[in-house]
Amino acid sequence: MKPEAQFAELKRGVVDLHVEAELLERLNAGKPLKIKAGFDPTRPDLHLGHTVLLNKMRQFQELGHDVVFIVGDFTAQIGDPSGRSSTRPVPTRDEILEGARTYAEQAFKILDQDRTQIVYNSEWLGKMAFDDVIRLAGKYTLARMMERDDFRRRWSEHQSISIHELLYPLAQAYDSVVLKCDVELGGTDQLFNLLVGREIMREMGQRPQIVMTTPILEGINARSENGKIVGAKMSKSLDNYVGVAEPPKEQLGKLMSISDDLMWRYYELLSTHAAQEIERRKRACADGTMNPRDAKLALAKEIVGRYHDEAEADAAEASWLAQFSKRQVPDDMPEHEVNIEGESIWVPKLLSDLGLAKSSSDGRRRIQQGGVEVDGERVTDPQTNLQKGHRYIIKAGKRAWAAVTLK
């Protein structure tokens, strides 16, 4: 592919690109570029949020460039402060090593193993003497470090900032110095760290890396608010993730639990279908010629098939449909969207609002009598609440059904 065509392809789906002219110049040089991205193994599994970045790495590989996958076994001991309102807990060395092992294995579900170099940044950061750290710290000012949004916010809110957190961007930047990278990739929350890498490379007499960021994927409990997806990013620590190595049935079940609005965000960032096909499905769901459930199931199967295989995706689909069919859910049940205050709503009140009970008291009585189900599970506690950002199938009595999306 010619450099101009590569340039246009690589820009697709990118949020930040510093600096466009530099990328085009290096592509025009006709030599394979060295692409770097780092992953701190704080938990043992990669998740779909990571794959947004990994897919961009794979795209570079398919265009003939070389990728360096950095397992941040050393930086994980510091803890990336990006987007944090408090200091991260430090995982144990055993946890880091287990995460490092599985990260390396799971990365090849996406990356071309023959064009991927896996390195561990403890190889160089762990060998630095204290005077090396002092010299590195001397390359950057505290004033510039405190321009970082999360540090500035924590400082203004009188939240503690540990000294070691200030070293994280420098350690990440030093990875780039050691590897002499052409491009560093990261999520949008990594922009500050990546730009520090440019400056430190320049200070070290190297040609500064190009910085590219990809969108952040929201977790499975994100919701739509005023036409915008709102929610925390997919994270293992928040337990709102779909793991790359999770069993097929679990992957598919989690993906089927997302809201219909979030489904289109996942299509945008995770599906390999062309934008025209995704838009066609979206229009079909809007005009009623396609059931949103079927569109969601197609996406879930695509993702399961990618990280397992088509046979396992088919089996997961069959299992989910069998379970769904056992609930004898009617195709013509009413669909509701309910805007709620706060993060959850009391089930008896929701039953009343939907017309499935005469009042909240009647809703409580129906629960106590065992006549209420949510997503096929009987509700036994009359104090149960349902969370905002999800779509639920509710049954009250023998024949009263409703599908509701809480916003």
C-alpha positions in Angstrom: 0.0 0.0 0.0 1.3 3.4 -0.9 2.3 5.7 2.0 -0.6 8.1 1.4 -3.1 5.2 1.5 -1.4 3.8 4.6 -1.7 7.2 6.2 -5.4 7.4 5.5 -6.0 3.9 6.8 -4.0 4.3 10.0 -5.9 7.5 10.9 -9.2 5.7 10.9 -10.6 5.5 14.4 -7.8 7.6 15.9 -8.6 10.4 18.3 -5.2 12.1 18.7 -2.3 12.1 16.3 0.9 14.1 17.1 2.2 14.9 14.6 0.5 14.0 11.3 3.2 15.4 9.1 5.8 13.3 10.9 3.9 10.1 10.4 3.5 10.8 6.7 7.2 11.6 6.5 8.3 8.3 8.1 5.8 6.3 6.0 7.3 8.0 2.9 10.8 6.8 3.9 9.7 3.3 3.0 11.1 1.5 6.0 9.0 -0.5 8.5 8.2 1.5 11.6 8.6 0.3 15.1 5.2 0.6 17.0 5.1 0.4 20.7 2.2 -0.1 23.2 2.4 -1.0 26.9 0.1 -3.0 29.1 0.5 -3.2 32.9 -0.6 -6.7 34.1 -2.5 -5.7 37.1 -5.1 -8.5 36.6 -4.6 -11.8 34.8 -6.7 -11.1 31.7 -6.9 -8.8 28.7 -10.4 -7.5 28.0 -12.3 -6.1 25.1 -11.2 -2.6 26.0 -7.6 -3.6 25.4 -8.5 -5.0 22.0 -9.4 -1.5 20.6 -5.7 -0.7 20.9 -4.5 -4.2 19.9 -6.5 -4.0 16.7 -4.8 -0.8 15.7 -1.4 -2.5 16.4 -2.6 -5.4 14.1 -3.4 -2.9 11.4 0.1 -1.5 11.5 1.4 -5.1 11.2 -0.8 -5.8 8.2 0.7 -2.8 6.5 4.2 -4.2 7.1 5.3 -2.5 10.3 6.8 -4.1 13.5 5.1 -4.1 16.8 6.6 -4.1 20.3 4.2 -5.4 23.0 5.5 -4.1 26.3 4.4 -6.1 29.4 4.7 -3.5 32.1 5.8 -5.8 34.9 7.9 -3.0 36.4 5.5 -0.1 35.9 2.7 -2.2 37.3 4.5 -1.8 40.7 4.1 2.0 40.4 0.5 2.1 39.1 -0.6 4.3 36.2 -2.3 7.3 37.7 -4.2 8.1 34.5 -7.9 8.9 35.3 -7.4 8.0 39.0 -8.8 10.0 41.9 -6.6 8.2 44.4 -3.3 6.2 44.5 -3.7 2.8 42.9 -3.2 -0.2 45.2 0.1 -2.0 44.3 -0.4 -5.7 43.2 1.9 -8.3 44.6 4.8 -9.6 42.5 3.1 -12.9 42.1 0.0 -11.2 40.8 2.1 -9.2 38.3 4.0 -12.3 37.1 0.7 -14.2 36.6 -0.8 -11.3 34.7 2.3 -10.9 32.6 2.2 -14.6 31.6 -1.4 -14.5 30.5 -1.1 -11.1 28.7 1.6 -12.5 26.5 -0.5 -15.5 25.6 -3.7 -13.6 25.0 -2.1 -10.9 22.8 -1.6 -13.4 20.0 -5.4 -13.8 19.7 -5.1 -10.5 17.8 -1.5 -9.8 16.9 0.6 -11.5 14.3 3.1 -13.5 16.4 5.8 -13.4 13.7 5.8 -9.6 13.6 5.4 -9.0 17.4 8.3 -8.5 19.8 7.2 -9.1 23.4 9.4 -7.4 26.0 9.2 -6.8 29.8 10.1 -3.3 31.0 11.7 -4.7 34.2 14.6 -5.7 31.8 15.8 -2.0 31.8 13.8 -0.2 34.5 14.7 -2.8 37.1 18.4 -2.3 36.4 18.4 1.5 36.9 20.5 2.8 39.8 19.2 5.7 41.9 21.5 8.2 40.1 19.9 7.0 36.8 16.5 7.9 38.2 17.7 11.3 39.3 19.0 12.1 35.8 15.8 10.9 34.2 13.7 13.0 36.6 15.9 16.0 35.8 14.6 15.9 32.2 11.1 17.1 33.2 9.7 19.8 35.5 7.2 19.5 38.3 5.2 22.4 36.8 4.7 20.4 33.6 3.8 17.3 35.5 1.2 19.2 37.5 -0.5 20.3 34.3 -1.8 16.8 34.0 -5.6 16.9 34.5 -5.9 14.1 37.1 -2.9 15.5 39.2 -4.3 19.0 39.0 -7.8 17.9 40.0 -6.5 15.8 42.9 -4.4 18.7 44.1 -7.3 21.2 44.0 -9.5 18.7 45.9 -6.8 18.2 48.5 -6.4 14.5 47.5 -3.0 12.9 48.1 -0.5 12.4 45.3 2.4 10.1 46.1 5.8 10.9 44.7 6.1 7.6 43.0 3.0 8.4 40.9 4.9 11.4 39.4 7.6 8.9 38.2 5.1 6.8 36.2 5.1 9.0 33.0 8.9 9.2 33.1 9.2 5.4 33.4 6.8 4.9 30.5 8.8 7.5 28.5 12.0 5.7 29.2 10.5 2.6 27.6 10.4 4.6 24.4 14.0 5.8 24.8 15.3 2.2 25.2 13.3 0.9 22.3 13.8 3.9 20.0 10.2 3.7 18.8 8.7 5.5 15.9 5.1 5.4 17.2 3.5 4.9 20.6 -0.1 3.9 20.9 -2.4 4.3 23.9 -6.0 5.1 24.9 -7.1 8.7 25.1 -6.5 8.7 28.8 -2.8 8.0 28.1 -2.2 11.1 26.0 -0.2 13.0 28.7 2.1 10.0 29.3 2.6 9.5 25.5 3.5 13.2 25.0 6.0 13.0 27.9 7.6 10.2 25.9 8.1 12.6 23.0 9.8 15.2 25.2 12.1 12.8 27.0 13.2 11.2 23.7 14.0 14.7 22.4 15.9 15.5 25.6 17.8 12.3 25.1 18.9 13.3 21.6 16.5 10.9 19.8 13.9 11.6 17.2 10.6 12.0 19.1 8.0 9.3 18.7 4.7 9.9 17.0 1.7 9.7 19.4 -1.6 8.1 18.5 -4.6 7.5 20.8 -7.6 5.3 20.3 -11.0 5.7 21.9 -11.8 4.3 25.4 -14.4 1.5 25.4 -17.0 1.9 28.1 -17.8 -1.0 30.4 -20.9 -3.3 30.0 -22.9 -1.3 32.5 -22.5 2.0 30.7 -25.8 3.8 29.7 -27.1 6.4 27.3 -27.8 9.9 28.7 -29.1 12.6 26.4 -27.9 10.7 23.4 -24.4 10.2 24.8 -22.9 7.0 26.3 -22.0 7.6 29.9 -20.1 5.2 32.2 -16.7 4.2 33.4 -14.3 2.7 31.0 -14.1 -1.1 30.8 -12.0 -2.2 33.7 -11.2 -5.5 35.5 -11.1 -3.6 38.8 -14.6 -2.3 38.2 -15.8 -5.8 37.1 -17.6 -4.3 34.1 -15.5 -6.1 31.5 -15.6 -9.0 29.0 -12.4 -10.9 29.1 -10.7 -12.1 25.9 -10.0 -15.5 27.5 -13.4 -15.9 29.2 -15.5 -19.0 28.2 -17.7 -18.5 25.1 -21.0 -18.7 27.0 -19.8 -16.1 29.5 -18.6 -13.7 26.8 -21.9 -14.0 24.9 -24.0 -13.7 28.0 -22.2 -10.5 29.1 -22.5 -8.9 25.7 -26.2 -9.7 25.5 -26.7 -7.8 28.8 -25.5 -4.5 27.4 -28.1 -1.8 26.6 -29.2 -1.3 23.0 -27.6 2.1 22.8 -24.3 0.8 24.0 -24.5 -2.0 21.4 -23.8 0.5 18.6 -20.8 1.9 20.4 -19.4 -1.7 20.6 -20.2 -2.2 17.0 -18.2 0.9 16.2 -15.1 0.0 18.2 -15.1 -3.8 18.1 -16.8 -5.1 14.9 -14.8 -5.8 11.8 -17.9 -5.1 9.6 -17.7 -2.1 7.3 -19.3 1.1 8.6 -21.9 0.9 5.8 -23.1 -2.5 7.1 -23.2 -1.3 10.7 -25.3 1.7 9.7 -27.6 -0.6 7.7 -28.3 -2.7 10.8 -28.8 0.4 12.9 -31.4 1.8 10.4 -33.1 -1.6 10.3 -33.4 -1.7 14.1 -34.8 1.9 14.1 -37.4 1.2 11.4 -38.5 -2.1 13.0 -37.3 -4.4 10.2 -34.7 -5.9 12.5 -35.0 -6.8 16.2 -32.3 -5.1 18.3 -31.8 -8.4 20.1 -30.8 -10.0 16.8 -28.4 -7.3 16.0 -26.8 -7.7 19.5 -26.7 -11.4 19.1 -24.9 -11.0 15.8 -22.3 -8.8 17.4 -21.8 -11.1 20.3 -21.3 -14.1 18.0 -18.8 -12.2 15.9 -16.7 -11.4 19.0 -17.0 -14.9 20.5 -16.0 -16.4 17.2 -12.9 -14.1 17.0 -11.5 -15.1 20.4 -12.6 -18.7 20.3 -13.9 -20.2 17.0 -17.1 -20.3 15.0 -18.3 -23.7 16.4 -18.0 -22.4 20.0 -19.8 -19.2 19.0 -22.6 -21.3 17.5 -22.8 -23.4 20.6 -22.9 -20.3 22.9 -25.7 -18.8 20.7 -27.7 -22.1 20.9 -27.3 -22.2 24.6 -28.4 -18.6 25.1 -31.4 -19.0 22.8 -32.5 -22.2 24.5 -32.3 -20.5 27.9 -34.1 -17.5 26.4 -36.8 -19.7 24.8 -37.5 -21.5 28.1 -38.7 -18.2 29.5 -41.4 -18.2 26.8 -40.9 -14.6 26.2 -43.5 -13.1 23.8 -42.2 -11.3 20.7 -44.8 -8.6 21.0 -44.2 -7.5 24.6 -44.1 -3.7 25.0 -40.8 -1.9 25.1 -40.3 0.9 27.5 -37.5 3.5 28.2 -37.7 4.9 31.7 -35.6 7.8 32.9 -34.8 7.4 36.6 -33.2 9.5 39.3 -30.0 8.2 40.7 -28.3 4.9 39.7 -31.1 2.4 40.4 -34.8 2.1 40.9 -36.9 0.0 43.4 -38.5 -2.9 41.6 -42.0 -2.4 43.2 -42.0 1.2 42.1 -40.9 0.2 38.6 -43.7 -2.4 38.4 -46.2 0.3 39.2 -44.6 2.8 36.7 -44.9 0.2 34.0 -48.5 -0.7 34.8 -47.5 -4.2 35.8 -48.8 -3.5 39.4 -51.5 -1.2 40.7 -49.1 0.5 43.1 -45.7 0.0 44.8 -47.5 -1.8 47.6 -49.1 -4.1 45.1 -45.7 -4.6 43.5 -44.2 -5.6 46.8 -47.0 -8.0 47.4 -46.5 -9.7 44.0 -42.8 -10.2 44.8 -43.6 -11.7 48.2 -46.0 -14.1 46.4 -43.3 -15.2 44.0 -45.0 -13.7 40.9 -42.2 -11.4 39.6 -39.3 -12.4 37.4 -36.5 -10.3 36.0 -34.5 -11.7 33.1 -35.9 -15.2 33.9 -34.9 -15.1 37.6 -37.6 -14.9 40.3 -37.3 -11.8 42.5 -37.5 -12.9 46.1 -36.5 -9.8 47.9 -39.0 -6.9 47.8 -36.2 -4.4 48.4 -34.5 -5.3 45.1 -33.3 -2.5 42.9 -32.4 -2.5 39.2 -29.5 -0.5 37.9 -29.5 2.3 35.4 -28.0 1.6 31.9 -29.4 -1.9 31.4 -32.3 -3.5 29.5 -34.4 -5.9 31.5 -37.2 -8.3 30.7 -39.8 -8.3 33.4 -42.7 -10.7 34.0 -45.4 -10.0 36.6 -47.9 -12.8 37.0 -48.6 -15.4 34.3 -49.1 -13.1 31.2 -47.9 -9.6 32.0 -44.5 -8.9 30.3 -42.5 -5.8 29.5 -39.0 -5.0 28.3 -37.5 -1.9 29.9 -34.4 0.1 29.4 -33.4 2.2 32.4 -31.9 5.6 31.6 
